[in-house]
């Protein structure tokens, strides 16, 4: 049988080892049919209907798998106010413009502000938001998503304006000298306020997802995870032919078990969609000082951060989920939250006797040296996002001091320990662009021109925690697939696996690390279908894609 697609004269990288090498890949019926020398595959598998791509020595890798991002939430953030600004006045101008375009009383939401880029390092001013959008409830999340600022109209709508407003479990309301809520929202307090807003419509969610999927295919992402995805929306995208990547949809660990079992049982039979892990939050973020540490913050000695899910609530939920066969992912950024997650997984294993569950620590940014070997020993996945180092670069020393940097962003130590280390972006907290994480993983510094309080030419210590390009790509392909139990289906250049492939604009292995940030993705292939192609490839994308089930 002839190949439907031949990618000839490529530089192949397979994460199973051996380094980049010349070769070709043949595709048939959505799967990799053969991998071998270009001349042999062209002679044996080329037919009259075969589409042929001359890769001209460019790098061909498995499709990239973003193991941790928020696709639905990120899509909605693209529709909201972009708060990534250089000053408060610019932020207020954007809020005023949105208020002028909306009917009176409409909610205004946004994301992306960073107090380091605002006047004197202060949060956005609640009174200024009141003045910029009178009569509109306003909630603006920090870039990390773990804290936000709300105006008085939003607090009033949530019933949190007057005296006696309680802190929600796992969260906190900021308060002024008079003890009244002042608009600062920490962790679950954000959801408490947003619960008073009308939920986003399906049309808004679909519009945001379409924007995200277009961005993902341009960046070479063929598989992603979505914390709050709705299968029905993805089925609508599949039916219209725009579902251009595979999606693993998460649910909440705190959801009643009977609902989780029903959700899993009724999950759509669409090959691009899978029911994923159950997510729980143990702490917040470094930037918000809500990440939970054993020792106080160096720049806030009265605080060790904020635990979100107490151990007495976590363990029963985790044991029940594990016994029901679910994979669990626990958000943990501070070293105490990471240790708590590992302790919980150890207790779960003792309680159920189940092995091979591949429970995950999401982020695992700051780990005590004595906890690093526990990931491999317990079979726990470290789901990490190197781009967070780039985003935190200018503040991590101030937050933690020099000594605690030893366990910060410890990619190499975790890889060498034998743990599964899966890479992702955490979009929209960080850019979806995987080149940002590849660069950070190789250099341990922000991309040139990103700024920061420390010399951007200097790596964050310990420099030995950087990884090489082959390891970084493996963590973005095969290891991410392993973290989702999908290594037999994808993640390597093997016959029989899904033909999910990325053709890069150059051979990344021949370039300095900084140059990786500029290399385009020339072609993204999902199940043998070209879903993105730059003009100079001579091929056009095959969109819309076939109906559900064809990939």
C-alpha positions, -999 to 999 in steps of 0.1 A, spaced: 0 0 0 13 34 -9 18 62 17 -7 90 18 21 114 30 59 112 27 82 135 46 116 131 29 151 144 35 144 154 71 165 155 102 146 131 125 145 134 163 129 105 181 128 109 219 137 72 224 173 80 219 201 81 194 201 118 187 190 136 154 197 117 122 188 120 85 157 101 74 121 101 63 86 93 77 58 77 58 21 82 68 -9 60 61 -44 60 76 -34 86 102 -5 65 116 32 64 110 36 36 85 74 36 83 106 54 93 138 50 74 161 63 47 145 88 23 155 70 -9 141 36 3 108 50 15 103 71 -17 110 40 -38 88 16 -19 59 38 -7 54 66 -31 24 63 -53 3 85 -77 -17 100 -48 11 104 -23 17 140 -10 54 145 -7 72 171 14 109 178 9 120 187 44 154 200 31 172 189 63 148 206 86 140 190 120 110 167 122 99 157 156 68 141 172 40 166 178 44 186 209 23 178 240 15 206 264 10 187 297 -4 216 316 -24 246 303 -59 260 306 -73 261 271 -109 271 278 -100 296 305 -71 309 284 -95 314 255 -119 334 277 -89 355 288 -81 364 252 -117 378 250 -113 398 282 -93 429 290 -56 424 284 -39 436 316 -3 430 305 5 467 306 34 489 315 15 512 340 -17 516 358 -30 544 335 -27 522 305 -46 495 324 -74 520 334 -76 532 298 -83 496 287 -110 492 314 -126 525 303 -127 514 267 -143 481 276 -169 498 298 -178 522 270 -184 492 246 -206 473 270 -242 478 282 -245 493 317 -240 468 345 -221 443 323 -192 425 341 -156 434 330 -130 408 335 -93 407 326 -60 391 333 -23 397 332 -14 426 354 19 423 373 25 448 402 62 449 392 52 468 361 28 491 378 35 523 398 57 516 429 49 479 428 13 484 439 -18 464 429 -44 482 407 -64 507 427 -99 496 434 -111 532 437 -96 539 403 -114 509 388 -147 523 402 -140 556 385 -130 540 352 -161 517 349 -189 533 370 -218 508 373 -198 479 360 -185 451 382 -148 447 375 -125 417 384 -89 417 371 -67 387 378 -29 390 383 -8 372 356 -5 341 379 -43 339 383 -41 333 421 -49 368 432 -71 395 417 -85 429 424 -122 437 423 -140 470 424 -168 479 448 -196 469 423 -182 434 420 -178 431 458 -214 443 462 -228 418 437 -211 390 456 -224 403 490 -189 410 502 -189 448 506 -202 453 542 -188 444 576 -186 407 586 -179 393 551 -161 360 558 -131 346 541 -140 316 520 -124 283 527 -90 281 510 -90 319 503 -88 353 518 -103 388 513 -79 417 515 -91 442 541 -84 478 548 -76 494 582 -113 494 590 -115 456 585 -138 460 555 -129 442 522 -107 464 501 -110 446 467 -79 424 470 -89 387 464 -67 357 472 -72 322 458 -108 309 462 -120 344 470 -117 351 433 -142 324 425 -165 336 453 -168 370 436 -170 357 400 -198 333 410 -220 364 411 -213 371 374 -233 356 346 -214 325 333 -197 329 299 -219 318 271 -212 288 249 -206 312 220 -179 330 241 -162 298 251 -162 285 215 -148 318 202 -120 316 228 -112 280 220 -110 287 183 -84 314 190 -64 290 212 -66 261 187 -54 284 159 -24 295 181 -17 259 191 -14 245 156 9 274 146 32 264 175 33 227 168 10 216 196 -9 184 187 -20 174 222 -30 195 252 -46 192 286 -75 214 297 -84 218 333 -120 231 328 -129 218 294 -164 209 284 -166 178 261 -197 191 244 -180 222 232 -151 202 218 -175 180 200 -190 210 183 -155 221 173 -149 186 159 -182 187 140 -172 220 124 -137 207 115 -116 230 138 -106 206 165 -70 205 154 -53 188 184 -60 161 209 -74 172 242 -74 155 276 -100 171 298 -96 174 336 -122 175 364 -120 187 400 -109 164 427 -135 179 451 -164 169 428 -186 142 444 -173 107 434 -207 96 419 -206 126 396 -171 118 385 -179 82 378 -209 93 357 -187 119 339 -162 92 330 -188 67 319 -205 91 296 -174 107 281 -178 111 243 -163 84 221 -143 109 200 -106 98 196 -93 133 200 -110 137 234 -101 118 266 -112 121 302 -81 132 322 -70 136 357 -87 150 388 -71 184 399 -67 197 434 -50 228 446 -27 227 476 -13 263 474 -11 294 452 17 311 434 52 326 441 43 359 426 12 363 449 31 350 479 4 323 483 28 294 474 32 274 507 67 270 521 82 254 552 101 287 559 88 323 556 92 344 525 125 363 526 107 395 516 76 388 538 89 372 571 54 370 586 41 346 559 49 311 547 21 313 521 -14 299 520 -25 262 521 -56 258 501 -68 222 507 -62 210 543 -47 175 547 -78 162 565 -99 170 534 -73 160 509 -66 124 520 -102 111 519 -107 127 484 -75 113 471 -80 77 485 -115 75 471 -104 88 436 -74 64 436 -96 34 444 -120 44 416 -91 43 392 -86 80 386 -53 98 381 -48 128 405 -29 160 399 -21 183 428 -11 219 422 19 225 444 45 253 439 60 259 474 82 232 490 57 225 518 29 220 493 51 197 472 60 177 503 23 175 513 14 162 478 41 135 480 30 126 516 -6 123 503 4 100 475 24 78 498 -6 75 521 -28 67 491 -5 39 480 -6 24 515 -44 27 517 -52 12 483 -22 -9 474 -25 5 439 7 10 418 13 26 385 -13 53 390 11 80 378 -4 106 401 11 140 394 25 171 411 15 200 389 43 227 388 67 212 414 86 245 412 103 245 446 113 212 461 134 204 492 165 184 481 154 155 503 121 153 485 135 151 449 141 113 450 106 107 462 90 114 428 107 84 412 104 62 443 66 68 444 61 68 407 48 104 408 50 126 377 66 160 379 45 182 356 66 213 351 66 245 331 101 259 325 86 292 313 77 299 349 114 304 356 116 330 330 85 347 345 98 345 381 134 353 373 133 389 386 117 380 419 126 345 430 157 356 448 138 382 467 111 358 476 132 329 487 168 340 493 199 323 479 199 291 499 165 278 487 173 282 451 189 248 453 156 231 448 141 256 424 130 244 390 150 213 394 145 197 360 177 179 356 177 164 391 142 150 386 150 136 351 182 120 364 163 105 393 141 85 369 109 104 374 86 112 346 90 149 339 64 164 316 67 199 302 39 224 295 32 261 294 5 269 320 -11 292 295 -25 318 300 -3 324 330 27 321 307 27 322 269 15 291 251 46 292 229 67 261 237 98 278 225 97 299 256 99 268 278 125 251 256 147 282 259 143 285 297 150 248 301 183 251 282 194 284 297 177 290 331 172 326 322 145 348 306 144 353 268 165 383 257 148 416 261 124 402 287 140 424 314 140 415 351 158 427 382 188 404 376 212 404 346 192 385 319 225 371 306 231 352 339 214 318 345 195 313 377 215 290 400 220 262 402 229 263 365 234 225 366 196 221 366 195 231 329 188 203 305 199 198 269 176 201 239 171 164 234 159 161 270 136 192 268 120 179 236 116 145 252 97 162 281 75 179 256 67 148 236 72 112 250 73 121 287 42 142 284 25 113 267 37 89 295 23 113 321 -11 107 304 -6 69 298 -4 75 261 32 65 253 20 36 231 -1 59 209 21 90 205 52 108 215 78 90 194 86 84 157 75 48 157 54 28 132 19 24 144 18 56 165 -4 85 156 11 106 128 12 137 149 43 155 137 61 189 137 84 202 109 105 230 123 118 258 101 154 247 108 174 220 126 171 232 162 201 211 172 224 233 151 213 266 167 223 285 199 196 285 225 186 321 220 179 314 183 153 288 192 129 316 201 127 327 165 125 294 146 90 290 131 70 258 129 67 252 92 42 224 94 20 208 121 4 174 113 -24 157 133 -33 122 125 -16 125 91 -36 157 83 -17 190 77 -34 214 101 -8 242 98 16 250 69 36 281 63 34 294 28 69 284 18 62 247 23 41 247 -9 13 229 9 -19 242 24 -36 231 56 -63 205 54 -89 224 73 -117 219 81 -108 184 94 -130 153 88 -160 146 110 -155 133 146 -138 99 147 -117 102 116 -85 111 134 
